[in-house]
């Protein structure tokens, strides 16, 4: 199962703790292309959430459209420092 999780939630770690207890949990997705802010993926609170996924080794399923593609390298750079 790939679940939705609010990457901007300050309690994301607690949410992921619960998800990771389920054997069928495989990753997280967010419908990026539905966000009104095209640069949503680069927000500090989103980067913090993505870092938490990276720290736990949880895959992130990107749902985006072509205008978001140029943001991917910058998002990766910010996530990994």
C-alpha positions as CSV (number, residue, x, y, z in Angstrom):
1,X,0.0,0.0,0.0
2,X,1.2,3.5,-0.9
3,X,-0.4,5.9,1.6
4,X,-1.0,9.6,1.5
5,X,0.8,11.5,4.3
6,X,0.9,15.2,4.9
7,X,4.6,15.9,4.5
8,X,4.2,19.3,6.1
9,X,2.8,17.9,9.3
10,X,5.1,18.4,12.3
11,X,4.0,15.0,13.6
12,X,4.9,13.2,10.4
13,X,7.3,10.9,12.3
14,X,4.5,9.6,14.5
15,X,2.3,9.0,11.4
16,X,5.1,7.1,9.7
17,X,5.7,5.1,12.8
18,X,2.1,3.9,12.7
19,X,2.3,3.2,8.9
20,X,5.5,1.3,9.2
21,X,3.9,-1.2,11.6
22,X,1.8,-2.5,8.7
23,X,3.4,-5.1,6.6
24,X,1.7,-3.9,3.4
25,X,2.9,-0.3,3.8
26,X,5.3,0.4,0.9
27,X,5.6,4.2,0.6
28,X,4.0,7.6,0.6
29,X,2.5,9.7,-2.2
30,X,1.2,13.2,-2.5
31,X,-0.6,14.7,-5.5
32,X,1.9,17.5,-6.1
33,X,0.1,18.6,-9.3
34,X,-3.0,19.5,-7.3
35,X,-1.1,22.0,-5.1
36,X,-1.9,25.6,-6.1
37,X,1.8,26.5,-5.5
38,X,3.8,25.1,-8.5
39,X,6.9,25.3,-6.3
40,X,5.3,23.4,-3.4
41,X,7.9,20.7,-3.6
42,X,10.6,23.2,-2.6
43,X,8.9,24.6,0.5
44,X,11.0,24.2,3.7
45,X,8.3,22.2,5.5
46,X,7.9,19.8,2.5
47,X,11.7,19.3,2.3
48,X,11.7,18.5,6.1
49,X,9.0,15.8,5.4
50,X,11.0,14.4,2.5
51,X,14.1,14.2,4.6
52,X,12.1,12.2,7.1
53,X,11.1,9.7,4.4
54,X,14.8,9.5,3.2
55,X,15.9,8.9,6.8
56,X,13.5,6.0,7.1
57,X,14.2,4.6,3.6
58,X,10.5,5.1,2.6
59,X,9.9,5.6,-1.1
60,X,8.0,8.7,-2.2
61,X,5.7,8.4,-5.2
62,X,5.8,11.6,-7.2
63,X,2.6,12.6,-8.8
64,X,3.3,15.7,-10.9
65,X,3.1,17.2,-14.3
66,X,5.7,18.6,-16.7
67,X,5.9,22.1,-15.1
68,X,7.2,20.4,-11.9
69,X,10.0,18.4,-13.6
70,X,12.6,21.2,-13.3
71,X,12.0,21.2,-9.5
72,X,13.2,17.7,-9.0
73,X,17.0,18.3,-9.1
74,X,16.6,21.2,-6.7
75,X,14.4,19.2,-4.4
76,X,16.9,16.4,-4.3
77,X,19.8,18.8,-3.6
78,X,17.8,20.3,-0.7
79,X,16.8,17.0,0.7
80,X,20.3,15.6,0.8
81,X,22.2,18.7,1.6
